Amino acid sequence: MRKSVVLLTLGALVSGGALAADAAPAADQIASSILAAPKDRRAGAAVLGYNDKGEVTTLRKGTNDLICLADDPADKNFSVACYHNDLEPFMARGRELAAKYKGKDRHEERWKEVNDGKVAMPREARMLYVLTGSGFDAAKGEVVNPYLRWVVYIPYATPESTGLTTTPGPAPWLMYPGTPGAHIMISPAKN
């Protein structure tokens, strides 16, 4: 069942789980996905979304260095993200590998490909913004029950090179240290 779009119909809130469509309309995918980006970066962000076959497609070309990814209609959870365009080869490969690998196996395969020079990954820090919620209210143009977190990719970073802990918590922490996918997790407390 779908959940990526929440529509107001005759004053009643209906979750996308009751909808038969495979993908949200392109306009809704664009409107919801750019909400993950900082306000001053939204208008210029490229947007990738999903067609009715579930394939990733370009919905909007960008004029800045951000790419926003719409909610995946095949996933029951609502999640959109925006990231620096230098991360696209890494992100695209992750989407490809998701059909074959799950969890850490997918990460390890992608990291191996980065190490082997098959997948490009910047060495400098690059930003990822992730916005989750219970759906998107197209009439209001907002994510329902939004939660925004930030990820700073710093390939091969370690606790020693950053001074960060690897213990998850409300304070920033380093995930996957020493790997091409090393990143700082910044997850504010949920309201």
Biotite code that builds the C-alpha atoms (Angstrom):
import biotite.structure as struc

atoms = struc.array([
    struc.Atom([0.000, 0.000, 0.000], chain_id="A", res_id=1, res_name="MET", atom_name="CA", element="C"),
    struc.Atom([1.163, 3.548, -0.747], chain_id="A", res_id=2, res_name="ARG", atom_name="CA", element="C"),
    struc.Atom([1.722, 6.312, 1.711], chain_id="A", res_id=3, res_name="LYS", atom_name="CA", element="C"),
    struc.Atom([3.738, 8.930, -0.098], chain_id="A", res_id=4, res_name="SER", atom_name="CA", element="C"),
    struc.Atom([0.931, 11.355, -0.707], chain_id="A", res_id=5, res_name="VAL", atom_name="CA", element="C"),
    struc.Atom([-1.627, 12.544, 1.779], chain_id="A", res_id=6, res_name="VAL", atom_name="CA", element="C"),
    struc.Atom([-4.567, 14.347, 0.205], chain_id="A", res_id=7, res_name="LEU", atom_name="CA", element="C"),
    struc.Atom([-7.279, 16.483, 1.737], chain_id="A", res_id=8, res_name="LEU", atom_name="CA", element="C"),
    struc.Atom([-10.543, 15.319, 0.224], chain_id="A", res_id=9, res_name="THR", atom_name="CA", element="C"),
    struc.Atom([-13.855, 16.840, 1.278], chain_id="A", res_id=10, res_name="LEU", atom_name="CA", element="C"),
    struc.Atom([-12.248, 17.971, 4.506], chain_id="A", res_id=11, res_name="GLY", atom_name="CA", element="C"),
    struc.Atom([-11.102, 14.471, 5.471], chain_id="A", res_id=12, res_name="ALA", atom_name="CA", element="C"),
    struc.Atom([-7.457, 13.493, 5.635], chain_id="A", res_id=13, res_name="LEU", atom_name="CA", element="C"),
    struc.Atom([-6.909, 10.357, 3.577], chain_id="A", res_id=14, res_name="VAL", atom_name="CA", element="C"),
    struc.Atom([-3.509, 8.658, 3.670], chain_id="A", res_id=15, res_name="SER", atom_name="CA", element="C"),
    struc.Atom([-1.853, 7.546, 0.466], chain_id="A", res_id=16, res_name="GLY", atom_name="CA", element="C"),
    struc.Atom([-2.196, 3.930, 1.651], chain_id="A", res_id=17, res_name="GLY", atom_name="CA", element="C"),
    struc.Atom([-5.730, 4.025, 0.230], chain_id="A", res_id=18, res_name="ALA", atom_name="CA", element="C"),
    struc.Atom([-4.605, 5.219, -3.178], chain_id="A", res_id=19, res_name="LEU", atom_name="CA", element="C"),
    struc.Atom([-4.144, 2.898, -6.139], chain_id="A", res_id=20, res_name="ALA", atom_name="CA", element="C"),
    struc.Atom([-1.621, 5.023, -8.054], chain_id="A", res_id=21, res_name="ALA", atom_name="CA", element="C"),
    struc.Atom([1.963, 3.770, -8.117], chain_id="A", res_id=22, res_name="ASP", atom_name="CA", element="C"),
    struc.Atom([3.676, 7.150, -8.108], chain_id="A", res_id=23, res_name="ALA", atom_name="CA", element="C"),
    struc.Atom([2.572, 10.539, -6.878], chain_id="A", res_id=24, res_name="ALA", atom_name="CA", element="C"),
    struc.Atom([2.060, 13.233, -9.521], chain_id="A", res_id=25, res_name="PRO", atom_name="CA", element="C"),
    struc.Atom([5.377, 14.790, -10.589], chain_id="A", res_id=26, res_name="ALA", atom_name="CA", element="C"),
    struc.Atom([4.370, 18.175, -9.138], chain_id="A", res_id=27, res_name="ALA", atom_name="CA", element="C"),
    struc.Atom([3.783, 16.576, -5.718], chain_id="A", res_id=28, res_name="ASP", atom_name="CA", element="C"),
    struc.Atom([7.046, 14.644, -5.902], chain_id="A", res_id=29, res_name="GLN", atom_name="CA", element="C"),
    struc.Atom([8.916, 17.877, -6.642], chain_id="A", res_id=30, res_name="ILE", atom_name="CA", element="C"),
    struc.Atom([7.068, 19.881, -3.989], chain_id="A", res_id=31, res_name="ALA", atom_name="CA", element="C"),
    struc.Atom([7.610, 17.265, -1.278], chain_id="A", res_id=32, res_name="SER", atom_name="CA", element="C"),
    struc.Atom([11.218, 16.372, -2.066], chain_id="A", res_id=33, res_name="SER", atom_name="CA", element="C"),
    struc.Atom([12.585, 19.921, -2.074], chain_id="A", res_id=34, res_name="ILE", atom_name="CA", element="C"),
    struc.Atom([11.268, 20.431, 1.472], chain_id="A", res_id=35, res_name="LEU", atom_name="CA", element="C"),
    struc.Atom([14.321, 18.466, 2.680], chain_id="A", res_id=36, res_name="ALA", atom_name="CA", element="C"),
    struc.Atom([16.640, 21.201, 1.331], chain_id="A", res_id=37, res_name="ALA", atom_name="CA", element="C"),
    struc.Atom([17.416, 24.506, 3.038], chain_id="A", res_id=38, res_name="PRO", atom_name="CA", element="C"),
    struc.Atom([14.880, 27.132, 1.896], chain_id="A", res_id=39, res_name="LYS", atom_name="CA", element="C"),
    struc.Atom([17.444, 29.184, -0.015], chain_id="A", res_id=40, res_name="ASP", atom_name="CA", element="C"),
    struc.Atom([18.562, 26.112, -2.037], chain_id="A", res_id=41, res_name="ARG", atom_name="CA", element="C"),
    struc.Atom([15.175, 24.637, -3.007], chain_id="A", res_id=42, res_name="ARG", atom_name="CA", element="C"),
    struc.Atom([14.416, 26.600, -6.190], chain_id="A", res_id=43, res_name="ALA", atom_name="CA", element="C"),
    struc.Atom([17.641, 25.526, -7.895], chain_id="A", res_id=44, res_name="GLY", atom_name="CA", element="C"),
    struc.Atom([17.704, 21.870, -6.862], chain_id="A", res_id=45, res_name="ALA", atom_name="CA", element="C"),
    struc.Atom([17.389, 19.117, -9.439], chain_id="A", res_id=46, res_name="ALA", atom_name="CA", element="C"),
    struc.Atom([14.683, 16.584, -8.594], chain_id="A", res_id=47, res_name="VAL", atom_name="CA", element="C"),
    struc.Atom([14.673, 12.853, -9.202], chain_id="A", res_id=48, res_name="LEU", atom_name="CA", element="C"),
    struc.Atom([11.377, 11.030, -8.787], chain_id="A", res_id=49, res_name="GLY", atom_name="CA", element="C"),
    struc.Atom([9.534, 7.901, -9.766], chain_id="A", res_id=50, res_name="TYR", atom_name="CA", element="C"),
    struc.Atom([7.397, 7.031, -12.764], chain_id="A", res_id=51, res_name="ASN", atom_name="CA", element="C"),
    struc.Atom([4.453, 4.613, -12.642], chain_id="A", res_id=52, res_name="ASP", atom_name="CA", element="C"),
    struc.Atom([6.840, 1.699, -13.304], chain_id="A", res_id=53, res_name="LYS", atom_name="CA", element="C"),
    struc.Atom([8.803, 2.584, -10.160], chain_id="A", res_id=54, res_name="GLY", atom_name="CA", element="C"),
    struc.Atom([11.826, 3.754, -12.150], chain_id="A", res_id=55, res_name="GLU", atom_name="CA", element="C"),
    struc.Atom([13.879, 6.761, -11.063], chain_id="A", res_id=56, res_name="VAL", atom_name="CA", element="C"),
    struc.Atom([13.556, 9.597, -13.536], chain_id="A", res_id=57, res_name="THR", atom_name="CA", element="C"),
    struc.Atom([14.559, 13.265, -13.703], chain_id="A", res_id=58, res_name="THR", atom_name="CA", element="C"),
    struc.Atom([11.529, 15.394, -12.872], chain_id="A", res_id=59, res_name="LEU", atom_name="CA", element="C"),
    struc.Atom([13.341, 18.727, -12.871], chain_id="A", res_id=60, res_name="ARG", atom_name="CA", element="C"),
    struc.Atom([16.786, 19.879, -13.927], chain_id="A", res_id=61, res_name="LYS", atom_name="CA", element="C"),
    struc.Atom([18.678, 21.918, -11.394], chain_id="A", res_id=62, res_name="GLY", atom_name="CA", element="C"),
    struc.Atom([20.697, 25.117, -11.427], chain_id="A", res_id=63, res_name="THR", atom_name="CA", element="C"),
    struc.Atom([22.640, 24.573, -8.201], chain_id="A", res_id=64, res_name="ASN", atom_name="CA", element="C"),
    struc.Atom([24.609, 21.676, -6.698], chain_id="A", res_id=65, res_name="ASP", atom_name="CA", element="C"),
    struc.Atom([21.708, 19.904, -4.946], chain_id="A", res_id=66, res_name="LEU", atom_name="CA", element="C"),
    struc.Atom([19.748, 16.871, -6.077], chain_id="A", res_id=67, res_name="ILE", atom_name="CA", element="C"),
    struc.Atom([16.511, 16.028, -4.300], chain_id="A", res_id=68, res_name="CYS", atom_name="CA", element="C"),
    struc.Atom([15.054, 12.530, -4.385], chain_id="A", res_id=69, res_name="LEU", atom_name="CA", element="C"),
    struc.Atom([11.300, 12.057, -4.095], chain_id="A", res_id=70, res_name="ALA", atom_name="CA", element="C"),
    struc.Atom([9.618, 9.496, -1.886], chain_id="A", res_id=71, res_name="ASP", atom_name="CA", element="C"),
    struc.Atom([9.903, 5.921, -3.178], chain_id="A", res_id=72, res_name="ASP", atom_name="CA", element="C"),
    struc.Atom([6.352, 4.622, -3.723], chain_id="A", res_id=73, res_name="PRO", atom_name="CA", element="C"),
    struc.Atom([7.566, 1.039, -3.157], chain_id="A", res_id=74, res_name="ALA", atom_name="CA", element="C"),
    struc.Atom([8.615, 1.874, 0.409], chain_id="A", res_id=75, res_name="ASP", atom_name="CA", element="C"),
    struc.Atom([5.868, 2.073, 3.047], chain_id="A", res_id=76, res_name="LYS", atom_name="CA", element="C"),
    struc.Atom([7.692, 4.848, 4.922], chain_id="A", res_id=77, res_name="ASN", atom_name="CA", element="C"),
    struc.Atom([7.676, 8.461, 3.712], chain_id="A", res_id=78, res_name="PHE", atom_name="CA", element="C"),
    struc.Atom([11.203, 9.764, 3.147], chain_id="A", res_id=79, res_name="SER", atom_name="CA", element="C"),
    struc.Atom([12.651, 12.398, 0.837], chain_id="A", res_id=80, res_name="VAL", atom_name="CA", element="C"),
    struc.Atom([16.238, 13.596, 0.652], chain_id="A", res_id=81, res_name="ALA", atom_name="CA", element="C"),
    struc.Atom([18.458, 16.235, -0.896], chain_id="A", res_id=82, res_name="CYS", atom_name="CA", element="C"),
    struc.Atom([22.191, 15.846, -1.344], chain_id="A", res_id=83, res_name="TYR", atom_name="CA", element="C"),
    struc.Atom([25.190, 17.399, -3.049], chain_id="A", res_id=84, res_name="HIS", atom_name="CA", element="C"),
    struc.Atom([25.367, 16.363, -6.697], chain_id="A", res_id=85, res_name="ASN", atom_name="CA", element="C"),
    struc.Atom([28.876, 14.944, -6.187], chain_id="A", res_id=86, res_name="ASP", atom_name="CA", element="C"),
    struc.Atom([27.192, 12.171, -4.173], chain_id="A", res_id=87, res_name="LEU", atom_name="CA", element="C"),
    struc.Atom([24.928, 11.088, -7.063], chain_id="A", res_id=88, res_name="GLU", atom_name="CA", element="C"),
    struc.Atom([27.172, 8.254, -8.364], chain_id="A", res_id=89, res_name="PRO", atom_name="CA", element="C"),
    struc.Atom([27.320, 6.817, -4.823], chain_id="A", res_id=90, res_name="PHE", atom_name="CA", element="C"),
    struc.Atom([23.586, 7.293, -4.240], chain_id="A", res_id=91, res_name="MET", atom_name="CA", element="C"),
    struc.Atom([22.599, 5.944, -7.664], chain_id="A", res_id=92, res_name="ALA", atom_name="CA", element="C"),
    struc.Atom([24.700, 2.825, -7.117], chain_id="A", res_id=93, res_name="ARG", atom_name="CA", element="C"),
    struc.Atom([23.050, 2.349, -3.740], chain_id="A", res_id=94, res_name="GLY", atom_name="CA", element="C"),
    struc.Atom([19.621, 2.451, -5.392], chain_id="A", res_id=95, res_name="ARG", atom_name="CA", element="C"),
    struc.Atom([20.767, -0.110, -7.985], chain_id="A", res_id=96, res_name="GLU", atom_name="CA", element="C"),
    struc.Atom([22.219, -2.452, -5.372], chain_id="A", res_id=97, res_name="LEU", atom_name="CA", element="C"),
    struc.Atom([19.083, -2.284, -3.204], chain_id="A", res_id=98, res_name="ALA", atom_name="CA", element="C"),
    struc.Atom([17.385, -4.810, -5.499], chain_id="A", res_id=99, res_name="ALA", atom_name="CA", element="C"),
    struc.Atom([20.108, -7.386, -4.805], chain_id="A", res_id=100, res_name="LYS", atom_name="CA", element="C"),
    struc.Atom([21.509, -6.560, -1.362], chain_id="A", res_id=101, res_name="TYR", atom_name="CA", element="C"),
    struc.Atom([20.013, -5.516, 1.956], chain_id="A", res_id=102, res_name="LYS", atom_name="CA", element="C"),
    struc.Atom([21.460, -3.569, 4.874], chain_id="A", res_id=103, res_name="GLY", atom_name="CA", element="C"),
    struc.Atom([25.173, -3.760, 5.473], chain_id="A", res_id=104, res_name="LYS", atom_name="CA", element="C"),
    struc.Atom([25.747, -6.127, 2.512], chain_id="A", res_id=105, res_name="ASP", atom_name="CA", element="C"),
    struc.Atom([24.596, -3.348, 0.179], chain_id="A", res_id=106, res_name="ARG", atom_name="CA", element="C"),
    struc.Atom([26.880, -0.832, 1.896], chain_id="A", res_id=107, res_name="HIS", atom_name="CA", element="C"),
    struc.Atom([29.870, -3.163, 1.784], chain_id="A", res_id=108, res_name="GLU", atom_name="CA", element="C"),
    struc.Atom([29.412, -3.888, -1.911], chain_id="A", res_id=109, res_name="GLU", atom_name="CA", element="C"),
    struc.Atom([29.177, -0.179, -2.694], chain_id="A", res_id=110, res_name="ARG", atom_name="CA", element="C"),
    struc.Atom([32.212, 0.630, -0.518], chain_id="A", res_id=111, res_name="TRP", atom_name="CA", element="C"),
    struc.Atom([34.182, -2.071, -2.347], chain_id="A", res_id=112, res_name="LYS", atom_name="CA", element="C"),
    struc.Atom([33.235, -0.498, -5.672], chain_id="A", res_id=113, res_name="GLU", atom_name="CA", element="C"),
    struc.Atom([34.339, 2.935, -4.418], chain_id="A", res_id=114, res_name="VAL", atom_name="CA", element="C"),
    struc.Atom([37.650, 1.479, -3.231], chain_id="A", res_id=115, res_name="ASN", atom_name="CA", element="C"),
    struc.Atom([38.088, -0.279, -6.600], chain_id="A", res_id=116, res_name="ASP", atom_name="CA", element="C"),
    struc.Atom([37.481, 3.007, -8.462], chain_id="A", res_id=117, res_name="GLY", atom_name="CA", element="C"),
    struc.Atom([34.219, 1.792, -10.030], chain_id="A", res_id=118, res_name="LYS", atom_name="CA", element="C"),
    struc.Atom([32.004, 4.304, -8.199], chain_id="A", res_id=119, res_name="VAL", atom_name="CA", element="C"),
    struc.Atom([33.000, 7.946, -7.771], chain_id="A", res_id=120, res_name="ALA", atom_name="CA", element="C"),
    struc.Atom([32.916, 9.344, -4.250], chain_id="A", res_id=121, res_name="MET", atom_name="CA", element="C"),
    struc.Atom([34.200, 12.799, -3.281], chain_id="A", res_id=122, res_name="PRO", atom_name="CA", element="C"),
    struc.Atom([36.937, 12.920, -0.648], chain_id="A", res_id=123, res_name="ARG", atom_name="CA", element="C"),
    struc.Atom([35.721, 16.246, 0.776], chain_id="A", res_id=124, res_name="GLU", atom_name="CA", element="C"),
    struc.Atom([32.673, 16.622, 3.024], chain_id="A", res_id=125, res_name="ALA", atom_name="CA", element="C"),
    struc.Atom([29.302, 16.583, 1.258], chain_id="A", res_id=126, res_name="ARG", atom_name="CA", element="C"),
    struc.Atom([25.852, 17.216, 2.722], chain_id="A", res_id=127, res_name="MET", atom_name="CA", element="C"),
    struc.Atom([22.713, 15.072, 2.758], chain_id="A", res_id=128, res_name="LEU", atom_name="CA", element="C"),
    struc.Atom([19.370, 16.268, 4.168], chain_id="A", res_id=129, res_name="TYR", atom_name="CA", element="C"),
    struc.Atom([16.736, 13.632, 5.028], chain_id="A", res_id=130, res_name="VAL", atom_name="CA", element="C"),
    struc.Atom([13.098, 14.511, 5.716], chain_id="A", res_id=131, res_name="LEU", atom_name="CA", element="C"),
    struc.Atom([10.718, 11.827, 6.940], chain_id="A", res_id=132, res_name="THR", atom_name="CA", element="C"),
    struc.Atom([7.090, 11.919, 8.025], chain_id="A", res_id=133, res_name="GLY", atom_name="CA", element="C"),
    struc.Atom([3.745, 10.189, 7.696], chain_id="A", res_id=134, res_name="SER", atom_name="CA", element="C"),
    struc.Atom([3.081, 11.540, 4.221], chain_id="A", res_id=135, res_name="GLY", atom_name="CA", element="C"),
    struc.Atom([2.767, 14.671, 2.120], chain_id="A", res_id=136, res_name="PHE", atom_name="CA", element="C"),
    struc.Atom([-0.286, 16.939, 2.243], chain_id="A", res_id=137, res_name="ASP", atom_name="CA", element="C"),
    struc.Atom([-0.372, 18.262, -1.309], chain_id="A", res_id=138, res_name="ALA", atom_name="CA", element="C"),
    struc.Atom([-3.126, 20.788, -0.546], chain_id="A", res_id=139, res_name="ALA", atom_name="CA", element="C"),
    struc.Atom([-1.027, 22.404, 2.190], chain_id="A", res_id=140, res_name="LYS", atom_name="CA", element="C"),
    struc.Atom([2.327, 21.740, 0.527], chain_id="A", res_id=141, res_name="GLY", atom_name="CA", element="C"),
    struc.Atom([3.793, 20.232, 3.683], chain_id="A", res_id=142, res_name="GLU", atom_name="CA", element="C"),
    struc.Atom([5.028, 16.962, 5.093], chain_id="A", res_id=143, res_name="VAL", atom_name="CA", element="C"),
    struc.Atom([2.786, 15.531, 7.792], chain_id="A", res_id=144, res_name="VAL", atom_name="CA", element="C"),
    struc.Atom([4.649, 14.897, 11.072], chain_id="A", res_id=145, res_name="ASN", atom_name="CA", element="C"),
    struc.Atom([7.985, 16.072, 9.614], chain_id="A", res_id=146, res_name="PRO", atom_name="CA", element="C"),
    struc.Atom([11.368, 15.097, 11.018], chain_id="A", res_id=147, res_name="TYR", atom_name="CA", element="C"),
    struc.Atom([14.520, 16.530, 9.439], chain_id="A", res_id=148, res_name="LEU", atom_name="CA", element="C"),
    struc.Atom([17.974, 15.123, 10.079], chain_id="A", res_id=149, res_name="ARG", atom_name="CA", element="C"),
    struc.Atom([21.345, 15.907, 8.562], chain_id="A", res_id=150, res_name="TRP", atom_name="CA", element="C"),
    struc.Atom([24.180, 13.729, 7.332], chain_id="A", res_id=151, res_name="VAL", atom_name="CA", element="C"),
    struc.Atom([27.652, 14.983, 6.450], chain_id="A", res_id=152, res_name="VAL", atom_name="CA", element="C"),
    struc.Atom([29.561, 12.471, 4.330], chain_id="A", res_id=153, res_name="TYR", atom_name="CA", element="C"),
    struc.Atom([33.279, 12.491, 5.124], chain_id="A", res_id=154, res_name="ILE", atom_name="CA", element="C"),
    struc.Atom([34.709, 9.427, 3.365], chain_id="A", res_id=155, res_name="PRO", atom_name="CA", element="C"),
    struc.Atom([37.223, 7.425, 5.414], chain_id="A", res_id=156, res_name="TYR", atom_name="CA", element="C"),
    struc.Atom([36.797, 9.645, 8.497], chain_id="A", res_id=157, res_name="ALA", atom_name="CA", element="C"),
    struc.Atom([37.529, 8.045, 11.861], chain_id="A", res_id=158, res_name="THR", atom_name="CA", element="C"),
    struc.Atom([36.944, 9.036, 15.471], chain_id="A", res_id=159, res_name="PRO", atom_name="CA", element="C"),
    struc.Atom([40.623, 9.964, 15.603], chain_id="A", res_id=160, res_name="GLU", atom_name="CA", element="C"),
    struc.Atom([40.450, 12.222, 12.531], chain_id="A", res_id=161, res_name="SER", atom_name="CA", element="C"),
    struc.Atom([37.233, 13.951, 13.632], chain_id="A", res_id=162, res_name="THR", atom_name="CA", element="C"),
    struc.Atom([37.052, 13.738, 17.409], chain_id="A", res_id=163, res_name="GLY", atom_name="CA", element="C"),
    struc.Atom([33.551, 12.280, 17.074], chain_id="A", res_id=164, res_name="LEU", atom_name="CA", element="C"),
    struc.Atom([32.120, 9.325, 18.942], chain_id="A", res_id=165, res_name="THR", atom_name="CA", element="C"),
    struc.Atom([30.711, 6.307, 17.122], chain_id="A", res_id=166, res_name="THR", atom_name="CA", element="C"),
    struc.Atom([28.002, 5.939, 19.758], chain_id="A", res_id=167, res_name="THR", atom_name="CA", element="C"),
    struc.Atom([24.582, 6.886, 18.375], chain_id="A", res_id=168, res_name="PRO", atom_name="CA", element="C"),
    struc.Atom([22.865, 9.639, 20.249], chain_id="A", res_id=169, res_name="GLY", atom_name="CA", element="C"),
    struc.Atom([21.330, 13.057, 20.044], chain_id="A", res_id=170, res_name="PRO", atom_name="CA", element="C"),
    struc.Atom([24.820, 14.585, 19.734], chain_id="A", res_id=171, res_name="ALA", atom_name="CA", element="C"),
    struc.Atom([26.525, 14.293, 16.315], chain_id="A", res_id=172, res_name="PRO", atom_name="CA", element="C"),
    struc.Atom([28.238, 10.925, 15.878], chain_id="A", res_id=173, res_name="TRP", atom_name="CA", element="C"),
    struc.Atom([30.272, 9.123, 13.225], chain_id="A", res_id=174, res_name="LEU", atom_name="CA", element="C"),
    struc.Atom([28.672, 6.216, 11.387], chain_id="A", res_id=175, res_name="MET", atom_name="CA", element="C"),
    struc.Atom([30.654, 3.662, 9.339], chain_id="A", res_id=176, res_name="TYR", atom_name="CA", element="C"),
    struc.Atom([34.059, 5.082, 10.349], chain_id="A", res_id=177, res_name="PRO", atom_name="CA", element="C"),
    struc.Atom([37.008, 4.360, 8.079], chain_id="A", res_id=178, res_name="GLY", atom_name="CA", element="C"),
    struc.Atom([34.825, 3.449, 5.086], chain_id="A", res_id=179, res_name="THR", atom_name="CA", element="C"),
    struc.Atom([33.983, 5.374, 1.915], chain_id="A", res_id=180, res_name="PRO", atom_name="CA", element="C"),
    struc.Atom([30.509, 5.834, 3.433], chain_id="A", res_id=181, res_name="GLY", atom_name="CA", element="C"),
    struc.Atom([31.707, 7.372, 6.704], chain_id="A", res_id=182, res_name="ALA", atom_name="CA", element="C"),
    struc.Atom([29.360, 10.155, 7.727], chain_id="A", res_id=183, res_name="HIS", atom_name="CA", element="C"),
    struc.Atom([28.401, 12.366, 10.618], chain_id="A", res_id=184, res_name="ILE", atom_name="CA", element="C"),
    struc.Atom([24.841, 11.783, 11.797], chain_id="A", res_id=185, res_name="MET", atom_name="CA", element="C"),
    struc.Atom([23.045, 14.816, 13.217], chain_id="A", res_id=186, res_name="ILE", atom_name="CA", element="C"),
    struc.Atom([19.629, 13.788, 14.495], chain_id="A", res_id=187, res_name="SER", atom_name="CA", element="C"),
    struc.Atom([17.831, 16.381, 16.609], chain_id="A", res_id=188, res_name="PRO", atom_name="CA", element="C"),
    struc.Atom([15.454, 15.239, 19.322], chain_id="A", res_id=189, res_name="ALA", atom_name="CA", element="C"),
    struc.Atom([11.979, 14.487, 18.006], chain_id="A", res_id=190, res_name="LYS", atom_name="CA", element="C"),
    struc.Atom([9.141, 16.656, 19.287], chain_id="A", res_id=191, res_name="ASN", atom_name="CA", element="C"),
])
